[in-house]
Amino acid sequence: MEVDVSPALLKLAAAFTKHQDPEVAELLGSLERVRVNVFGLEDDTRSEVIAQINAVRDSLDAQGWVRVVTVREHKGEDVAIFMKQNGEESIHGIVVTVIGSDNEAVLVNIVGDVGIEQIARIGESLNIDPLREPKIEMEYKAVKS
């Protein structure tokens, strides 16, 4: 499955939500693209898909993206979330990679300037639980330092 939300569709969604939820409208208006790919992990494709996701992770590491969440559960769930910062106050990109224990792998790419305080809101809107955690960790680090 592939979902690719273009800039025009994001602007339209922002316009429709402007009166109901101005925060979500502002967030949608700041995004350039949202892409979600879901891959089946069948016996004949599992190793190839996992290799591709690991290649994406290695590429993001090599390009200087910050890995903010890594979760490897004993049940086989493997999650990595990367962010590309745009200065101190905003994020220009978020990539979520999931190798699931449910025979699916997911790749989510969010492009656009997003305030650090909006990251948890994206996690809630897209139902990505681990994406809610970086905000908590960043706030904790800011208070602690």
Backbone torsions as a table, in degrees:
resi	resn	phi	psi	omega
1	MET	NA	141.4	177.1
2	GLU	-137.1	131.0	174.8
3	VAL	-122.9	124.8	179.9
4	ASP	-128.5	106.7	-177.7
5	VAL	-95.8	113.1	-176.0
6	SER	-76.2	165.9	177.7
7	PRO	-58.3	-39.8	-179.5
8	ALA	-63.3	-41.6	179.6
9	LEU	-68.4	-36.4	177.0
10	LEU	-64.0	-42.0	178.4
11	LYS	-64.3	-39.3	178.1
12	LEU	-64.5	-43.9	178.3
13	ALA	-62.6	-38.5	177.8
14	ALA	-62.6	-41.3	-179.9
15	ALA	-64.8	-40.1	-179.5
16	PHE	-69.8	-31.5	-176.9
17	THR	-94.1	-2.9	-174.9
18	LYS	-53.5	-42.4	-176.6
19	HIS	-84.5	-31.8	-178.9
20	GLN	-77.6	-43.3	-176.4
21	ASP	-148.2	88.5	-176.6
22	PRO	-57.6	-33.1	179.0
23	GLU	-64.8	-45.3	178.9
24	VAL	-65.5	-39.9	178.4
25	ALA	-60.7	-43.1	178.4
26	GLU	-63.0	-43.4	178.5
27	LEU	-61.6	-49.0	179.7
28	LEU	-61.1	-38.0	179.6
29	GLY	-67.0	-23.8	-179.4
30	SER	-88.2	-8.8	-178.4
31	LEU	-87.5	145.9	177.6
32	GLU	-99.9	-31.7	-178.1
33	ARG	-166.4	146.0	171.6
34	VAL	-131.0	124.6	179.7
35	ARG	-128.4	132.5	177.7
36	VAL	-128.0	126.8	175.5
37	ASN	-120.8	131.4	175.4
38	VAL	-119.5	126.4	-178.2
39	PHE	-116.0	138.0	173.2
40	GLY	-77.2	140.1	178.3
41	LEU	-105.9	71.2	177.3
42	GLU	-77.8	163.4	-178.1
43	ASP	-54.4	-39.5	-175.8
44	ASP	-81.8	-14.7	-178.6
45	THR	-117.0	-9.9	-174.0
46	ARG	-51.8	-54.8	-174.9
47	SER	-65.5	-34.9	179.1
48	GLU	-68.0	-44.2	-179.8
49	VAL	-65.8	-43.5	178.8
50	ILE	-62.8	-39.4	177.5
51	ALA	-63.4	-39.8	178.7
52	GLN	-66.0	-42.1	178.9
53	ILE	-65.4	-41.9	177.4
54	ASN	-64.6	-34.6	176.1
55	ALA	-65.6	-38.9	176.1
56	VAL	-62.8	-45.3	179.2
57	ARG	-60.8	-45.4	179.1
58	ASP	-61.8	-40.6	179.4
59	SER	-64.1	-42.7	178.2
60	LEU	-63.9	-42.7	176.1
61	ASP	-58.4	-45.4	-177.7
62	ALA	-66.1	-29.7	-179.0
63	GLN	-86.3	3.1	176.0
64	GLY	87.9	11.8	174.5
65	TRP	-68.1	148.2	-178.5
66	VAL	-94.2	124.5	175.8
67	ARG	-84.0	112.5	-175.1
68	VAL	-99.9	-21.8	178.6
69	VAL	-140.3	132.6	170.6
70	THR	-135.2	122.9	179.6
71	VAL	-130.9	123.9	174.1
72	ARG	-128.0	108.2	-177.8
73	GLU	-94.2	155.5	-179.4
74	HIS	-66.1	-19.0	178.2
75	LYS	-79.1	-5.8	178.3
76	GLY	108.5	-7.4	178.0
77	GLU	-68.4	132.8	-178.1
78	ASP	-135.3	110.1	-175.6
79	VAL	-121.3	136.1	172.2
80	ALA	-137.7	132.7	179.1
81	ILE	-122.3	130.9	-178.1
82	PHE	-119.7	148.9	175.4
83	MET	-133.9	144.3	174.4
84	LYS	-111.9	114.6	-176.4
85	GLN	-80.2	148.9	174.9
86	ASN	-123.9	80.2	-174.3
87	GLY	82.0	-163.0	-176.7
88	GLU	-83.6	-27.0	-169.1
89	GLU	-105.5	-7.7	-177.8
90	SER	-142.7	162.3	179.4
91	ILE	-112.6	135.1	178.6
92	HIS	-97.4	-16.5	179.2
93	GLY	-159.2	148.6	176.3
94	ILE	-133.8	131.7	175.4
95	VAL	-125.1	126.2	177.2
96	VAL	-113.9	125.2	176.4
97	THR	-119.9	132.1	-179.1
98	VAL	-132.8	125.1	169.2
99	ILE	-107.9	104.8	-170.8
100	GLY	-86.5	158.6	175.6
101	SER	-83.8	-3.6	-177.4
102	ASP	-100.8	28.2	178.6
103	ASN	64.5	30.1	174.2
104	GLU	-136.4	148.8	171.5
105	ALA	-123.3	143.8	-176.1
106	VAL	-130.6	137.9	175.4
107	LEU	-127.5	120.1	179.4
108	VAL	-118.5	129.5	179.0
109	ASN	-126.1	119.7	178.9
110	ILE	-116.2	120.9	-178.0
111	VAL	-116.1	132.2	177.9
112	GLY	145.0	158.5	179.7
113	ASP	-77.1	116.6	-176.9
114	VAL	-124.8	129.1	175.6
115	GLY	-65.4	145.9	-178.8
116	ILE	-55.4	-35.9	-179.8
117	GLU	-69.3	-14.3	-179.3
118	GLN	-90.0	-9.5	-175.3
119	ILE	-60.4	-45.4	179.4
120	ALA	-63.1	-34.5	178.6
121	ARG	-63.5	-39.2	176.4
122	ILE	-63.5	-44.3	178.8
123	GLY	-58.0	-41.5	178.6
124	GLU	-69.5	-44.0	-178.2
125	SER	-64.0	-39.6	-178.0
126	LEU	-95.8	2.7	179.6
127	ASN	57.7	48.5	178.2
128	ILE	-113.0	92.7	-174.3
129	ASP	-53.9	-48.5	-177.1
130	PRO	-63.1	-21.9	-179.5
131	LEU	-71.1	-18.4	177.4
132	ARG	-73.7	-26.5	-174.3
133	GLU	-71.7	-36.9	-178.1
134	PRO	-57.2	-35.5	179.1
135	LYS	-61.9	-43.5	-179.9
136	ILE	-63.9	-44.9	-179.2
137	GLU	-64.6	-41.1	-179.4
138	MET	-65.6	-40.6	179.4
139	GLU	-65.1	-41.2	179.8
140	TYR	-62.2	-45.7	179.4
141	LYS	-63.9	-39.0	-179.4
142	ALA	-65.9	-39.9	179.4
143	VAL	-69.7	-39.0	-175.5
144	LYS	-71.6	-34.2	-175.9
145	SER	-84.6	NA	NA
